[in-house]
Amino acid sequence: MQDKDYLHPSSEMKDNRSLFDNNTAQSLSSEDIDAMKREGATGDEIVEALIANSSTFEKKTTLSQEKYKVKKQKKYAPKVLLRRPCSRSICEAYFKKYPTRIGSLRFDALCLLLSMANVGAYSDVLVLDMVGGLLTGAVAERLGGTGYVCSTHFGTSRNPIDIVRMFNFSSEVNSRIVQATFTDLCIIRENDCSSFHQDVLKTEGDIKNTKILAESIVPKSSMHVLDESIQETNVSSDRSCISHEIFNAETIGQSSPQTDSNPPIEDDEGMSVSSTTEKSKSPGRQASSELVNSWKERGFSSLIVAAPEIEVGSLVQKLLPLLSYSAPFAIYNHCLQPLAACMHRLQASKMAISLQISEPWLREYQVLPSRTHPHMQMSAFGGYILSGIRICSDACNGSQEN
């Protein structure tokens, strides 16, 4: 077989078998490098001097030479690239340096939480954030200045959300990040399903009473005409009840204010300055009474829980009634057993459907010419996520009727 040029790029094949790392190949000492720095030599000039004074550089393979250059450039000629912070970069930085502060929440698990909770524009998301504010900031970034993210907490002490400040949000986005206690959110929570059920029972009772009264007055020969009219009345009453519910929902959505309605304050020069503008500069302000009342009436559109250090089963059962019906929820934990127990509770109480526990899986690859392979060191575990959809349970209706 004839040798081909692309199989043998050079007549002399190099390898690193004869090279030994005994710190004698470099003739340039640290004192010489310090002297070059004092004389004003740039980082690239120092790297070129190190290459010129290395006795083994020419004997190395092309790959080893490139690695040597990159290593020396990082030490003597570092380059800083400024980027706008995002949820992925912040999550990766904390996951590598301080994983316990964010509950070992990996960025792919964070993305999966947002997707399973169906977080999008104009959503009202309820979060139980005990991972330093990373979850709250990620939700606010996804909302993009629309809708609200409410970080709730039990008791008087708030959960810290200091990581939100690292996102460098604008005042408009910060105004959409609010906090409220669980007690404020659950007081006078109306159960739309039970009230609708009671209205239907009342309508059916009225129809039965009308039919009994008609049987005592109208002859039997004309009863079939009355039955048809009663059936039409039953259908029309159901339609009117449903349309009444839809009208109430639309009225609540239109009348509920999306921003604080505090009156503007005039300064000394006569310029009107809104007091809410000053408050919205820092995220995590207390939710206004108008917002809380609107959430009590229509419920939140989704729920996300990230509380790795506490038992989530009882907490989720308390938080789910705050959601609107058919609202999705997602719960993160780095252990499987708490989520399995929570899933069993929700199945027994019939509060949710489509329950499933997912485990995110991630593998990073190094993509280089002829050197594409998985990274040597990776995170093999990303926690677990329990997701589902909240429904109106019969047990809730029965308790309301009694």
Number of C-alpha atoms within 10 A of each C-alpha: 3 4 7 8 9 7 7 10 9 9 7 7 8 13 12 11 7 9 12 10 7 7 7 11 14 15 13 15 10 9 9 12 17 13 11 16 15 9 9 10 13 12 18 15 15 20 22 13 14 19 19 15 15 14 13 18 18 12 14 17 14 13 9 14 16 11 12 15 15 14 13 18 17 12 11 16 16 12 9 6 5 6 7 7 12 14 22 15 14 18 23 16 13 20 19 12 9 13 16 13 15 22 21 21 27 22 20 15 21 22 16 17 25 20 13 20 21 18 23 20 14 13 18 22 27 29 25 24 24 24 25 17 23 28 29 28 29 20 26 28 18 16 21 17 19 19 19 27 27 29 30 21 18 13 10 9 8 15 18 14 19 14 19 25 14 14 18 14 20 14 16 15 22 24 26 25 26 22 21 20 18 18 12 15 18 16 11 10 16 15 18 16 16 19 14 15 13 15 13 15 12 11 15 15 12 10 16 12 10 12 16 10 11 14 13 9 8 12 9 12 7 10 14 10 10 15 12 11 12 16 12 12 14 16 12 12 15 16 12 12 16 13 12 12 14 12 12 14 14 13 11 15 14 10 11 17 12 15 14 16 12 10 11 13 12 12 9 7 6 8 10 12 13 15 15 15 14 11 15 19 16 18 24 25 18 14 20 15 11 16 18 18 17 17 22 22 20 22 23 24 23 29 31 27 25 25 19 22 11 11 14 20 17 12 15 20 15 12 18 24 21 25 24 21 20 15 19 26 29 25 25 27 24 20 13 16 11 19 23 14 15 20 20 14 17 20 14 10 13 16 20 24 15 10 17 13 16 15 15 16 12 15 9 12 12 11 11 8 6 6 9 10 11 12 11 8 7 11 12 10 14 20 20 21 25 24 25 22 21 25 19 18 14 14 11 16 18 10 9 14 10 5
